[in-house]
Amino acid sequence: MRRHVRQWLILFIVGLVVSGVTAFPLELELRLGAAVLHAGWSPFPQIAPDLVMWVDRVHAALVDTYGRYPFMAYGTDWLAFAHLVIAVAFIGPLRDPVRNVWVIQFGMIACVGVVPLALIAGGIRGIPLGWQLLDMSFGVIGIIPLVVVYRLIRRIEQAQAALPVL
C-alpha cells in the first residue's frame, strides 16, 4: 500500500511542479501556442475558431502588458512559486503518510476550491466558460490521486492499529 501511496503522490507532485514551472514563461508559451494554432497544417482555425481567437487575444494582451508593465509578470512568478512550494509540502506524506495525512486533506480542499474560484473569478474577469471549465479540470483531476492516497492511508492506519503492541 505504501508503494501505491508513493506512486500517486509522485504523480501529484510532478503535476504541481509542471504547473508551476510552466507559469514562468507564459509569453513564450502563448507565442508558441499561437504559432501552432496558425500553422498551415493546423485544423484549429476551422474546428475551434473561438479557441484560436482567445489564444491570440491573451497573447496580444500579455505582450502589451509585459512590454509596458513588465512588473505584472511578477504576479505569475508568485503563482509559479506557490505551485512549487505546495509540491514541497507533499514530501511530508511521501515520508510518513499516516502522520502527514493532513497534507492530503489540505490538497483535497484546495482542489475543491478550484471550482468556485474558476467560476466566480472567471466570470468576473470575462474568461470564456470553456476556459473556466479547463481551469476547473485541474481541481477535478487533481483530487483523484489525492482521494486514492487518502483511502490508502486510512487502510494503512487500520492495518497499523490491528498490529499487536509489544
Secondary structure, DSSP 8 states (H G I E B T S, - for coil): -HHHHHHHHHHHHHHHHHHHHTTTTHHHHHHHHHHHHHSTT--HHHH-HHHHHHHHHHHHHHHHHHHH-GGGHHHHHHHHHHHHHHHHHTHHHHH-TTTTHHHHHHHHHHHHHHHHHHHHHHHHHT--HHHHHHHHHHHHHHHHHHHHHHHHHHHHHHHHHHS---
